[in-house]
């Protein structure tokens, strides 16, 4: 239902497809880190976590330009980038730090 400054969406089912939720998020102006349907994403101001169902190259779109580092193996995915690509195997969970590299190194 459309209101003057917001829209309400009612979904009466627990089995909502990811494509529907993604379309609603896009329409609301939410940031989408990945476009792939087979990925679970958890993110906060400093980290992005992905879990894949299928293997393949994934483009991760960041909120703003920053450094991106794979926490588990130390790979620098990019410096001052707003997106990066990683080739991930099936059923892989990855954790990326997104922020200043010097701060990341101090935290270690």
Secondary structure, DSSP 8 states (H G I E B T S, - for coil): -B-SS-B------S---HHHHHHHHHHHT---S---TTEEEEE-SSEEEEEESS-EEEEEEEEEEEEEEETTT--EEEEEEEEEEEEE-TT-EEEEEES-HHHHHHH-
